[in-house]
Amino acid sequence: MKRFWAFFWTQFLGALNDNIFKSALLVWLTYSALSLSPGMTEKIVALSGGIFILPFFLFSGLAGEAATRLSKNQVIRWVKIAEVGIVTLGMLGFLLQALPLLLLTLFLMGTHSTFFGPIKYSILPALVPPEKLGKANAWVEAGTFLAVLLGTTLGSALVGQSSGLLWTYAGMLSAALMGWVFCTRIPAVPVESTSTLFHWNILVHTLELLKLSVQNRRRIVLLQAISWFWAIGVTITTLLPLIGKNLLQVSEGVVSSFLAVFSIGIGIGSFLGGRATDRMGPKNAATLGAAVLLLALFQAWAFLPTHPLGNEVQAFAAFFYSFKGWRIWEIFAFLAIGAGMYIVPLYTAMQVISPSGDLSRIVAANNIWNAIWMVGASVLLAAILGHFSIPSLFFGLAVLHLLLNAEFFYLLRNSEETL
């Protein structure tokens, strides 16, 4: 694991910067003095998520080819140099109150993550021995969600303070520069493959990746299972504020604690999943994680209230000292732990079953599928949210989780390969 840590801190600081900027931008849009027509702020806030995800659709093919044919170490250094320029551009947008410049920065942040994405998981088999691969994936997954939590908290807190923009830029620039220092210490890894033809046609690359992802039935089902995790994640994190405000009648501080518990729970579950993967193999560990997540989804359906509890908003202190409060935190923690135990073996299985010369391209294809599932889940949730109770949505997630994974684990159990 000694070769792993420079890479871990490189990816952690990049994810931290993404979320500092996204959070700062959303808070600034919500509370700024921009002269926008009624309802326009809400539309731009909603659009911002799509702007960040759009590069994953556009550039994942190119990013996969770059990670496959070029030196991963060099690609990481290019990405980290670009990050310094991107955060500077974003700060210029804040100072000038130039909304187009800020949205361009958000798009470039998404592009930065898109090009780093294929390397994030394809470099791990070159940095750690096979028996430590589950543990390495656990650290990456836990670090990502901790970066989301810290970045969201720091971005919203810093931008709202006196001289907040200056502090935000200082924090982001420091993270980018530290990321550059760590990336120069990542041990050199061999070029993955030179057999593919590199060109700049984005559409051709994307279609080639999607074709690669469906060539093997086990591979496509595995990628869909990973994407299902991200669909569950975006659904639950969307529902958390609604559960707090509409059902539990709690303050914003309590809702923030839900997000913190969920992020920390993902980290705990990731370490449990990594430990299980290294001891049991990805196949058995993924089965265990899927079962835990299924129980957690059914628990949320059974114990979350179907109607608002009272008419008064409950403050954090009152929620903390109530049995109901700890029961709700336990529900969200169990969901997150199950999700973490589920995803780490899946990523490890993807690394194990993928041919070494195609791993970066398969990871890039996975990123495209992840984006498709997250956007699809968001659109579907928006369409049905007013027609079903929130507990019934968790029941629906549990049923879909069971059906999707039934085929996935059937294929794994009947595979001749050892996972």
Backbone hydrogen bonds, N-H to C=O, Kabsch-Sander energy under -0.5 kcal/mol:
donor,donor_aa,acceptor,acceptor_aa,energy
4,F,1,M,-1.4
5,W,1,M,-0.8
8,F,4,F,-2.2
9,W,5,W,-2.3
10,T,6,A,-1.6
11,Q,7,F,-2.5
12,F,8,F,-2.4
13,L,9,W,-2.2
14,G,10,T,-1.6
15,A,11,Q,-2.3
16,L,12,F,-2.3
17,N,13,L,-2.1
18,D,14,G,-2.1
19,N,15,A,-1.8
20,I,16,L,-2.2
21,F,17,N,-2.4
22,K,18,D,-2.3
23,S,19,N,-2.2
24,A,20,I,-2.5
25,L,21,F,-2.8
26,L,22,K,-2.2
27,V,23,S,-2.4
28,W,24,A,-2.5
29,L,25,L,-2.7
30,T,26,L,-2.0
31,Y,27,V,-2.2
32,S,28,W,-1.7
36,L,34,L,-1.6
40,M,37,S,-2.3
41,T,37,S,-0.5
43,K,39,G,-1.6
44,I,40,M,-2.5
45,V,41,T,-2.6
46,A,42,E,-2.3
47,L,43,K,-2.4
48,S,44,I,-1.8
49,G,45,V,-0.7
49,G,46,A,-0.5
50,G,46,A,-0.7
51,I,47,L,-2.1
52,F,48,S,-1.9
53,I,49,G,-1.7
54,L,50,G,-2.2
56,F,53,I,-1.7
57,F,53,I,-0.8
57,F,54,L,-1.0
58,L,54,L,-2.0
59,F,55,P,-3.4
60,S,56,F,-0.7
63,A,59,F,-2.9
64,G,60,S,-2.7
65,E,61,G,-1.9
66,A,62,L,-2.4
67,A,63,A,-2.4
68,T,64,G,-1.4
69,R,65,E,-2.9
70,L,66,A,-2.1
75,V,71,S,-2.4
76,I,72,K,-2.5
77,R,73,N,-1.8
78,W,74,Q,-2.3
79,V,75,V,-2.4
80,K,76,I,-2.4
81,I,77,R,-2.2
82,A,78,W,-2.4
83,E,79,V,-1.8
84,V,80,K,-1.3
85,G,81,I,-1.4
86,I,82,A,-2.5
87,V,83,E,-2.4
88,T,84,V,-1.5
89,L,85,G,-2.2
90,G,86,I,-2.3
91,M,87,V,-2.0
92,L,88,T,-2.0
93,G,89,L,-1.9
94,F,90,G,-2.0
95,L,91,M,-2.5
96,L,92,L,-2.3
97,Q,93,G,-0.7
97,Q,94,F,-0.6
98,A,93,G,-2.3
99,L,97,Q,-0.9
102,L,98,A,-1.9
103,L,99,L,-2.5
104,L,100,P,-2.2
105,T,101,L,-2.2
106,L,102,L,-2.1
107,F,103,L,-2.1
108,L,104,L,-2.4
109,M,105,T,-2.5
110,G,106,L,-2.1
111,T,107,F,-2.1
112,H,108,L,-2.8
113,S,109,M,-2.1
114,T,110,G,-2.1
115,F,111,T,-2.1
116,F,112,H,-1.3
117,G,113,S,-2.0
119,I,116,F,-0.5
120,K,116,F,-1.7
121,Y,117,G,-0.8
122,S,118,P,-1.5
123,I,119,I,-2.0
126,A,123,I,-1.1
127,L,123,I,-0.7
127,L,124,L,-1.4
128,V,124,L,-2.1
132,K,129,P,-2.1
133,L,130,P,-1.3
136,A,132,K,-2.2
137,N,133,L,-2.4
138,A,134,G,-2.1
139,W,135,K,-2.1
140,V,136,A,-2.2
141,E,137,N,-2.7
142,A,138,A,-2.9
143,G,139,W,-2.6
144,T,140,V,-2.2
145,F,141,E,-2.0
146,L,142,A,-2.2
147,A,143,G,-2.4
148,V,144,T,-2.0
149,L,145,F,-2.2
150,L,146,L,-3.0
151,G,147,A,-2.9
152,T,148,V,-2.4
153,T,149,L,-2.1
154,L,150,L,-3.2
155,G,151,G,-2.7
156,S,152,T,-1.8
157,A,153,T,-2.0
158,L,154,L,-3.1
159,V,155,G,-1.6
160,G,156,S,-0.6
161,Q,158,L,-1.6
164,G,161,Q,-2.0
167,W,163,S,-2.0
168,T,164,G,-2.6
169,Y,165,L,-2.5
170,A,166,L,-2.6
171,G,167,W,-2.4
172,M,168,T,-2.4
173,L,169,Y,-3.0
174,S,170,A,-2.1
175,A,171,G,-2.1
176,A,172,M,-2.4
177,L,173,L,-2.6
178,M,174,S,-2.6
179,G,175,A,-2.3
180,W,176,A,-1.8
181,V,177,L,-2.1
182,F,178,M,-2.5
183,C,179,G,-2.3
184,T,180,W,-1.5
185,R,182,F,-1.5
186,I,183,C,-1.1
193,S,68,T,-2.4
198,F,196,T,-0.6
199,H,197,L,-0.5
202,I,200,W,-1.0
205,H,201,N,-2.1
206,T,202,I,-2.4
207,L,203,L,-2.6
208,E,204,V,-2.4
209,L,205,H,-2.2
210,L,206,T,-2.4
211,K,207,L,-2.3
212,L,208,E,-2.4
213,S,209,L,-2.3
214,V,210,L,-1.0
214,V,211,K,-0.5
215,Q,211,K,-0.5
215,Q,212,L,-0.8
220,I,216,N,-2.3
221,V,217,R,-2.1
222,L,218,R,-2.2
223,L,219,R,-2.6
224,Q,220,I,-2.1
225,A,221,V,-2.1
226,I,222,L,-2.2
227,S,223,L,-2.3
228,W,224,Q,-2.2
229,F,225,A,-1.5
230,W,226,I,-1.3
231,A,227,S,-2.1
232,I,228,W,-2.7
233,G,229,F,-2.5
234,V,230,W,-2.4
235,T,231,A,-1.8
236,I,232,I,-2.8
237,T,233,G,-2.5
238,T,234,V,-1.2
239,L,235,T,-1.9
240,L,236,I,-2.0
242,L,238,T,-0.6
243,I,239,L,-2.9
244,G,240,L,-2.3
245,K,241,P,-2.6
246,N,242,L,-2.4
247,L,242,L,-0.9
247,L,243,I,-1.0
248,L,243,I,-2.7
250,V,244,G,-2.4
251,S,314,Q,-2.2
255,V,251,S,-1.7
256,S,252,E,-2.4
257,S,253,G,-1.6
258,F,254,V,-1.5
259,L,255,V,-1.6
260,A,256,S,-2.0
261,V,257,S,-2.8
262,F,258,F,-2.4
263,S,259,L,-2.3
264,I,260,A,-2.7
265,G,261,V,-2.5
266,I,262,F,-2.0
267,G,263,S,-1.7
268,I,264,I,-2.4
269,G,265,G,-2.9
270,S,266,I,-2.4
271,F,267,G,-1.9
272,L,268,I,-2.2
273,G,269,G,-2.9
274,G,270,S,-2.7
275,R,271,F,-2.4
276,A,272,L,-2.4
277,T,273,G,-2.4
278,D,274,G,-2.2
279,R,275,R,-1.5
280,M,276,A,-3.6
281,G,276,A,-0.6
281,G,277,T,-1.9
283,K,419,L,-0.8
285,A,281,G,-2.2
286,A,282,P,-2.6
287,T,283,K,-1.7
288,L,284,N,-2.3
289,G,285,A,-2.6
290,A,286,A,-2.5
291,A,287,T,-1.9
292,V,288,L,-2.3
293,L,289,G,-2.4
294,L,290,A,-2.1
295,L,291,A,-2.2
296,A,292,V,-2.2
297,L,293,L,-2.3
298,F,294,L,-2.2
299,Q,295,L,-2.3
300,A,296,A,-2.2
301,W,297,L,-2.0
302,A,298,F,-2.2
303,F,299,Q,-2.3
304,L,300,A,-1.8
309,L,247,L,-2.7
310,G,308,P,-0.9
314,Q,249,Q,-3.4
319,F,315,A,-2.1
320,F,316,F,-2.8
321,Y,317,A,-1.9
322,S,319,F,-1.2
326,W,322,S,-1.5
327,R,323,F,-2.2
328,I,324,K,-2.4
329,W,325,G,-2.4
330,E,326,W,-2.2
331,I,327,R,-1.9
332,F,328,I,-2.1
333,A,329,W,-2.7
334,F,330,E,-2.7
335,L,331,I,-2.0
336,A,332,F,-2.2
337,I,333,A,-2.8
338,G,334,F,-2.4
339,A,335,L,-2.1
340,G,336,A,-2.6
341,M,337,I,-2.4
342,Y,338,G,-1.4
343,I,339,A,-2.2
344,V,340,G,-1.5
346,L,342,Y,-0.9
347,Y,343,I,-2.3
348,T,344,V,-2.1
349,A,345,P,-2.6
350,M,346,L,-2.2
351,Q,347,Y,-1.9
352,V,348,T,-2.0
353,I,349,A,-2.6
354,S,350,M,-1.1
358,D,355,P,-1.9
359,L,355,P,-0.8
359,L,356,S,-0.5
362,I,358,D,-2.4
363,V,359,L,-2.6
364,A,360,S,-2.2
365,A,361,R,-2.3
366,N,362,I,-2.5
367,N,363,V,-2.0
368,I,364,A,-1.6
369,W,365,A,-2.2
370,N,366,N,-2.8
371,A,367,N,-2.1
372,I,368,I,-2.3
373,W,369,W,-2.7
374,M,370,N,-2.5
375,V,371,A,-2.5
376,G,372,I,-2.5
377,A,373,W,-2.8
378,S,374,M,-2.2
379,V,375,V,-2.5
380,L,376,G,-2.6
381,L,377,A,-2.6
382,A,378,S,-2.2
383,A,379,V,-1.6
384,I,380,L,-1.8
385,L,381,L,-1.8
387,H,384,I,-1.8
388,F,384,I,-0.9
388,F,385,L,-0.5
393,L,389,S,-1.4
394,F,390,I,-1.5
395,F,391,P,-1.8
396,G,392,S,-2.2
397,L,393,L,-2.3
398,A,394,F,-2.3
399,V,395,F,-2.3
400,L,396,G,-2.5
401,H,397,L,-2.7
402,L,398,A,-2.2
403,L,399,V,-2.4
404,L,400,L,-2.8
405,N,401,H,-2.0
406,A,402,L,-1.3
407,E,403,L,-1.0
408,F,404,L,-1.3
409,F,405,N,-2.8
410,Y,406,A,-1.5
411,L,407,E,-2.4
412,L,408,F,-2.0
413,R,409,F,-2.7
414,N,410,Y,-1.6
415,S,412,L,-1.6
419,L,417,E,-0.5
